[in-house]
Structures are given as C-alpha cells and as structure tokens.
Amino acid sequence: MADVEIKRKTRLSRKEAGERLMELGKALTGAPTSEVEFDGDSIRFAVADEVKWEFELEVDGDEVELEIELKWSHAESSTESSTESSTESSTESPVEPKRVRTTRRGSNGG
C-alpha cells in the first residue's frame, strides 16, 4: 500500500478541467516542490527532475477515457542507473496509438 494516496473524483466543465491541467503544468515547471490547489485543498509534493510519462486514450462506444500518468522516484540515482535509464529510453520502441474504428451515425453528424 502507498505511504500517501490522495484521490479526488468530481465532475467539471471542460474549461475547468483544462484550467486544472494548466495549473498542474505550471506547478511542475516551477520549483522541484510543486503545490496545487483543488477544491479548497492545497497539496504540496516534491517532483524529481525526470519523470516517466504515460498517455492513454481509450474510446469504448460513446465513452472516452483519457489518462495521463506521471511517475518518478526520489531514490538517489547513481551513474549506473542514469546510464541504464538512458539506454532504456533510447532502445524502447515507440508506443503506437490504438487504432479505433469510428462510424458515423445519420447524416446530421450525430
């Protein structure tokens, strides 16, 4: 089990969701310690200089799910692990997006 885990689920407008993503982006590009405020709560956390990025878009019928996951470690990296990480990323094959077949319904675009 994680040492700390914070989960929040809420319904937002598209604009509000975009604003939250921009706020998180600003926090990540600032100092190594990021702070974001959501729903009246302030959350502060330290972010490593390098993060692992995962992006997933899944379409299942009328439902669309977009997931963005960032992972990092606070463990001190040695020269060996740094070399291993760069080798891993350079030999890693690019991720191909899942092909999704779409069909149009009716002539009014809906």
N, C-alpha and C positions, 0 to 999 in steps of 0.2 A: 504494500500500500504506500502511496505517496506521503512524504513528510507533510506537505501542504497541498491542498487542492481547493480551488475556488471555482464553482460552476454557477453560471447565471444563464437563465433562459428567459427571453422576453420577446414580445412582438414589437417590431419597429417599422417605421416607414422606410422606403428605400433610401431617402435622403438621410435619415437618422443613422441608418446602418453605414452609409458612406462616410458620414461625419465621424463615427466611431472608429472606422478603419483609418481615416486620416489622422485622428488623434493618436491612435496607437502607432502609426508610422512616424509621427513627429517624436513621440516618446522614444522609439527605437533608434532614431537617427541622432538623438541628443547624447547626453552623458551615458556612461555604462549602467548607471542606475536609472531605470525608467519608472515613471509614475503616470498612471492614467486614472481618470475619474469617470465612473459609470454609475448611474442611478444613485448618486449621493455618496458612494463609497470611493475612497481613494486607495489604490493598490500600487505598492512600490515593489519593484523587483530588479535584480541585477541581471544584465544580459551580457553574454560573452561577446568577444569581438567577431566571432564567426558563428553562424547558425546554420542548421540544416533546414531547408525549405521544402515543404511538400504541398502541392496544389492538386486538388481533385475536384472535378466537375462531373456530376452524375445526373443523368436525365432518365427518369423512370415514369413513362406516361406523361401526366400533367405535372408531376412533381420534379423540381430541380433542386439539387443539393450541391452547394459549393463549400468546400472545406479548405482552409489554409492552416497548415500546422508548421510551427517553428519549434525547433529543438536545439538545445545547446547544453554544454556541460561546464561546470565550474571547476572540474578537476584540472590541475595544472598539466599542461601538455608539454611533453619532452620533445626534443628534436626528432626522435624516432617516431613518435605518434604524429607529429606535424608532417613528416615526410610520408607516413602511411596515409594520412588524410588526403594529401595532395595527390598521391598515386591513386587512391581510391576514386577520387572525384574525376581524375583525368581518364581512368580506364572504364569508368561507369558508362554504360550505354545510355543515350538519351531516352527519356521516357516519351513514348508515343501516346498522344491523346486517344482515349477510347473513341471508336467510331460509333456514332449514334445515328440510326436511321430515323428521319423525320418524315412525316406525311402531312400534307395539307388537308384540312377538312373544309369542304364547301368553297364557294368562290368569293366569299366576303373576307377571306383571310383568317377566319376564326375557327 
